[in-house]
Amino acid sequence: MNATLEARELNATHRCDACGAQAYVRVVLESTGGELLFCAHHARANEDKLRPLAATWQDETENIGA
């Protein structure tokens, strides 16, 4: 699923749940409504497993280096 329903913009205070780097991807899980935040690296590394479970996948990786 690729929808971003009323997605809040990610900023420098949002940190990757895996490594603590700045988060550029927010995943909202369909089953629980829980939210996971990832840097670009960890989002790519976990995408195949998480996409089928995601209600929304907010990808702001185009903002890297901006």
VENBEL-V849051 format. One record per residue. N is the residue number from 0. RES is the residue in one small letter. SS is DSSP state (alpha for helix, beta for strand, coil for the rest). OMEGA is omega as a letter, one per 30 degrees, with the letter a starting at -180 (none if undefined). Layout:
# VENBEL-V849051
n,res,ss,omega
N,RES,SS,OMEGA
N,RES,SS,OMEGA
This chain:
# VENBEL-V849051
n,res,ss,omega
0,m,coil,a
1,n,coil,a
2,a,coil,l
3,t,coil,a
4,l,coil,l
5,e,coil,a
6,a,coil,l
7,r,coil,l
8,e,coil,l
9,l,coil,l
10,n,coil,a
11,a,coil,l
12,t,coil,l
13,h,coil,a
14,r,beta,l
15,c,coil,l
16,d,coil,a
17,a,coil,a
18,c,coil,l
19,g,coil,l
20,a,coil,l
21,q,beta,a
22,a,coil,l
23,y,coil,l
24,v,beta,l
25,r,beta,l
26,v,beta,l
27,v,beta,a
28,l,beta,a
29,e,coil,a
30,s,coil,a
31,t,coil,a
32,g,coil,l
33,g,coil,a
34,e,beta,l
35,l,beta,l
36,l,beta,a
37,f,beta,l
38,c,coil,a
39,a,alpha,a
40,h,alpha,a
41,h,alpha,l
42,a,alpha,l
43,r,alpha,a
44,a,alpha,a
45,n,alpha,a
46,e,alpha,a
47,d,alpha,l
48,k,alpha,a
49,l,alpha,a
50,r,alpha,a
51,p,alpha,a
52,l,alpha,a
53,a,beta,l
54,a,beta,l
55,t,beta,l
56,w,beta,a
57,q,beta,a
58,d,beta,l
59,e,coil,a
60,t,alpha,l
61,e,alpha,l
62,n,alpha,l
63,i,coil,l
64,g,coil,a
65,a,coil,none
